[in-house]
Amino acid sequence: MNPLYMLGGLGRVVLSLFANFGKVSLFTVDAISHIFRPPYYPREFVVALMNIGWLSLPVVGLTAIFTGGALALQIYAGGARFNAEAVVPQIVAIGMVRELGPVLGGLMIAARVTSSIAAEIATMKVTEQIDALVTLSTHPMKYLTAPRVLAAILTVPVLVAVGDVIGIAGGYVVATQSLGFNAAVYLQNTVNFLELIDVISSLTKGAAFGLITAVMGCYYGMNSGRGAQGVGRATKSSVEAAAIMILAANFILTGVFFSV
């Protein structure tokens, strides 16, 4: 194969990635700017709060409790090789609050919320409901995107905080009921080991992940193709993009908060 042809193909891929990144960045800035400008749609905001926040609580809670329990078992089994079983409460706490709670919570919300937003808005585009909004002098970004983005930024940190607590509780139950840890000592070690920066980083990641999940769903929904195939492609692409961006943002934020 001609090396110049391969180089040209690589260049097209890189240019496409930068072009898409620029489009998403401009869309994000536009969505955030509409949050602070009237008119406002409180009903859409409340509906988004319920869909993104309250209805996501069961899946986030179940994910967190099983993750915390499995983490306690793994740490105990690994620590037993070095006679370090006593570190279970400390590692469960820091692992859930710093990393697993925000990341797994964000990924589960991306799977549930991002796909839902993208499918809903893409269907509205296919059935020309978005065109109808424009005809009625209603800005689609303000009516569809701004309430969802604001609701995600506000609710996902709360979901992450709840997930952190439930995950630590899952590790606590496993450690005290199956591994022989004293309940009072376990809780004391957990409280003593966590620092304020751990909690702040967890909530900051939650807000960033909330922004990503909502923006990706709205962006791919607004830019979906026509027909059922376009809706399906938009839904799939939104979840993939949200998951990758959540992992990348987690790496960046971890470096910002905990770089040596």
N, C-alpha and C positions, 0 to 999 in steps of 0.2 A: 504493500500500500504506500502511496506517495506520502512522504513525511510532511510536505506542505499541506496536503489535504487534511491530515490528522491534526496539524497545528491550527489550521483554519477552523476545524470542528471544535477543538478545545476553546479557541477564542470566541466562537459563537456561544458556547455554553457559558463561559465566564461573563460575557456581555449580557446574556439573558438573565443570569443571576443578579447582576448589578442593577439591571433595569427593573426586575421584579422587586428587589430590595428598595429601590427608590420609590416605586409605586406604593408599596406597603407603608413606607415611612411617611409619604405625603398623605396617604389615607388616614394614618394614625393621627397626624397633626390636625388634619381637618376634623376628624371625629372628636378629638379632645377639645378643639376650639368651639365646637357646637354645644358642648356641655355647659359652657358659661354664657351662652348667648340666647336670649329669648327668641321665639316662644318656647315654653317648656310643656312637656306632656307627662304630668304626674301619674296618670293611669298606666301608661306604658312602662314607666319606671317601676311602679309597684308590681306589675305583672312580671317584669324582668327580675326584680328582687326575689319573688317567690320561685320562679323557674330556676334561677341560677343558684340562689342561696338555700332556701328551705328544702326544695325537692332534691337537692344534691347531697343533703346531710346524710341520708342512710348509706349511700354508696361510699362516701368519704369515711364515715364512721366504721363501716365494716372493713374497709381496706386498712384503716389505721389499726384497729384492734388485732387483726390477724397478723399484720406486719410487726407490731410491737411484741406479740407473743412469740412469733418465729424468731425475731431478733434476740429475745432473751434466751431462747433455747440454743441458738447458734453461738452466742457469746459465751454461754456457760460451757458448751462443749469445747469450744476453742480455748477458753481460759483454763479449762481443766488440764490441758497439756502443759501449762506453765505454772500450775498452782495459783492461778489468778482468777478464780471463780468469783471473788468478791467484787469485781469491777462491773458486774452485770448491770446494776442500777445506774451507774454513771454513764456507761456506754449506751444503754437503751435511751436514756434521757437526751444525751447530746446527739445521738444518731437520729432520733425522731424529730427533735426540735430544729436541728440545723439542716438536715438533708431529707430524710425519708418522708417526714410529714409534709413539708411544702412540695417536694417533687412528685410524690405519689398522689397527693391531693390534687395538684395541678394537672397531672396526666389524666386522672379520673374525670376531672371537670372538663378537660379538653375532649375526652371521649364522649361525654354526655352532653355538654353544653355547646361546644363548638360545632359539633355535627348537627345539633338541633337548630342552632341559629342559621348555619349555612343552608340547611335544607329548607327552612321556613322562608328565608329571604329569597333564595334561588327559585322556589316555587312561586313566590309573589312576582318575581321578575318574568318567569315563564308565562304566567297567567295575566301579565300586564297590569297587575295591581300597583306596581311602583310607578308606572306611567300614569295611572289614575291619580295617585297621590300628587304627582307634579301638576296634573290638570286642575286639581283642587287647591293649588298654591301651597302645598305642604312639602317641605324639603325632606327627601328620603333620609338624608344623613341625620337630620334632627329628629325625625319621627321614629326611625328604625334603629339607627346606630348609636346615637348619643345615650338614650336611656339604658341600653344593654351594656355599653362600655362603662358607664358610671356605676351601674348595679354590680358589675363584675369586680370593678376596682374596690368597691366597698364590702362586698360579701365574701369574696375568696379569702382575704386575710382572716375573717372570722371563721370560715370553714377550716382553714389551716390551723388556727389556734385550737379549735375543737378537736381536730384530728390529732394534733400533738398530745393533747390531754388524754384522749381515748387510746392512742398508741402507747403512751406511758402506762396507762391503766392496764392495757393488755399485757405488757411486760410484767407489771406488778402482780397480776393474777397468776400468771405462769410461774413466776419466780417464787411466790409465797405458797402456792398450792402444790406445785410439782417439784421445785428445786430446793425446798427447805429453807428459804430466806425468811428472816424475821420481818414482819410487816412494818413495824415502826422504824427499824433500822433502814429498811429499803427506802421508805419515803424520805427519811432524813438525809440519806446519801443523795437521793435525787435532787432535793431542794438545795442542798449545799453545793452541788456540783454545777448546776445551771447558773449562768450569769445573764445580766440584762442584755448584753450584746447578742446572746443566742436568741432570745425572744424577739429582739428588734429585727435581726436578720431574717427570722422566720416570717414575721409579719410583712416585711418589705418584699420578700420573695413572693408572698401570697398576693400582694397588690400588683406586682409586676406580672405574675402568671395570670391573674385575672384580666389585666389589660390585654395580654397576648391572646387568651382564649376568646375574648369577645371580639377583638379586632380581626382575628383570622376568620372567625365565623362570618362576620359582616362583610369583610373584604371579598372572600370567595363567593358569598351569596350574591353580592352586588355585581360581581364580574362573571357570573356563571354563564354557560352556554345555553342554547335553547333546547327545549325538550327534556324528556326524562333522563336521557344520558347526560345532559349538561348538569342537571341537578345532582345526579349521582357522582359525577366527577368533581363538582364543587364541594360536596360533602366530604368525599375521600381526601381531596387535596387540603381542605381546611384542617382536618384532624392531623394529617401528616405534618403540615407546616407548623401547627401549634405545638405538637409534641417536640419537634426538633428545636423550635425556638425556646421552649420552656427549658430544655436541657442545656442549651447554649447560654440562656440568661442565668440559669442556676450556677453554671461554671463561672460566669463573669461576676455575679454578685457574691459568690463564695470567695473569690479572689479579692474583691473590694473589702469585705468585712473581715476576712481572716488571713490575709496575706502577711507573711512574716517580714 
